[in-house]
Amino acid sequence: MAATVPVARRRPLRPLAWLQPAIVVGSLAPFAVILARGLTGGLGANPIATAMNQLGLLALIFLVASLACSPLRVLFRWRWPIKIRRTLGLMGFFAACVHFGVWLVLDQGLALQAIAEDILGRPFILVGFLALLLLLPLAQTSSQKAMRRLGYPAWKRLHRLAYVAAGLGVVHYFLRVKADVSEPLVYGAVLLVLFAVRAYDFRRQRSRRRAAALRG
């Protein structure tokens, strides 16, 4: 009797397997555009200020987008936004770091005394710096390994600071633009809506736990 040769089975493709790579590539594209414009003189008469403004706005967009993932799940029962929440948050942190790095190196020339004076003496820079500091522990604990090490309740409490960091980012933007504050106000309004949805979901879950405890 001839021996049967096992046939290799194809592993089924994960649903939306393309989503994460697409988000990474799409998120990196604006950085490439800013770099290309900077190298070709396409950032205008003050390229450093233009690059900083665009990078700062990019950081805020990524942060707000990452915070929108959980409310989208609450409102529409979508699961896919949770798959990209970490990537969007890390991209926001990356954009904030590059934004700060351009200011630190190209604008200030690493002059430490002038940097310290600017941070302490100019409110919008201080607020932005505080937002970046808050993002540091969030980026460092964004992995599943860090979640297991901290424990989910502690990890969840820590990552609520993302709302504080994004709020400081909106304030930083508001103080920076000075004249037309309509755009930072829009981001602030979106952030308030997202926070309201999360607060509603938190209260709903707490009510369910209390009801389950009473039934038990």
Buried (B, 14 or more C-beta within 10 A) or exposed (E): EEEEEEEEEEEEEEEEEEBBEEBBEEBEEBBEEBEEBBEEEEBEEEBBBBBBBBBBBBBBBBBBBBBBBBBBBBEEEEEEBEBBBBBBBBBBBBBBBBBBEBBBEBBBEEEEEEBEEBEEEBEBBBBBBBBBEBBEEBBEBBEEEBBEEBEEEEBEEBBEEBBEBBBBBBBBBBBBBEEEBEEBEEBBEBBEEBBEBBEEBEEEEEEEEEEEEEEE
